[in-house]
Amino acid sequence: MAEQVEHLIALDEHPRINVRVLPYSSSVTTGLQGAFILASAPGMPDMVYLESITMSQITADSGPVREVKSRYEMLHNEALPRRASLQLIGEMAEKWTN
């Protein structure tokens, strides 16, 4: 487990990756039912990839894209700030290596 959290810390060094921790105290469960990816590119419609235990889907339909963006914002607003998230992850890695 320590190697996995150390990998998360390393991933945050990538310019397009921002690791954030959703604290246990958060009541938001949006996005915890399955993975999702929001994608955008110049000249292309925004798209969303949705994944659950039984299926996956990619869509550019504005309704689902708007809904996922809204849910992402809810998660983002509840998450710890980047620096606090990395500090917590580092503390957990240290606990698991001792």
Secondary structure, 3 states (H helix, E strand, C coil): CHHHHHHHHHHCCCCCCCCCCCCCCCCCCCCCCCCEEEECCCCCCCEEEEECCCCEEEECCHHHHHHHHHHHHHHHHHCCCHHHHHHHHHHHHHHHHC
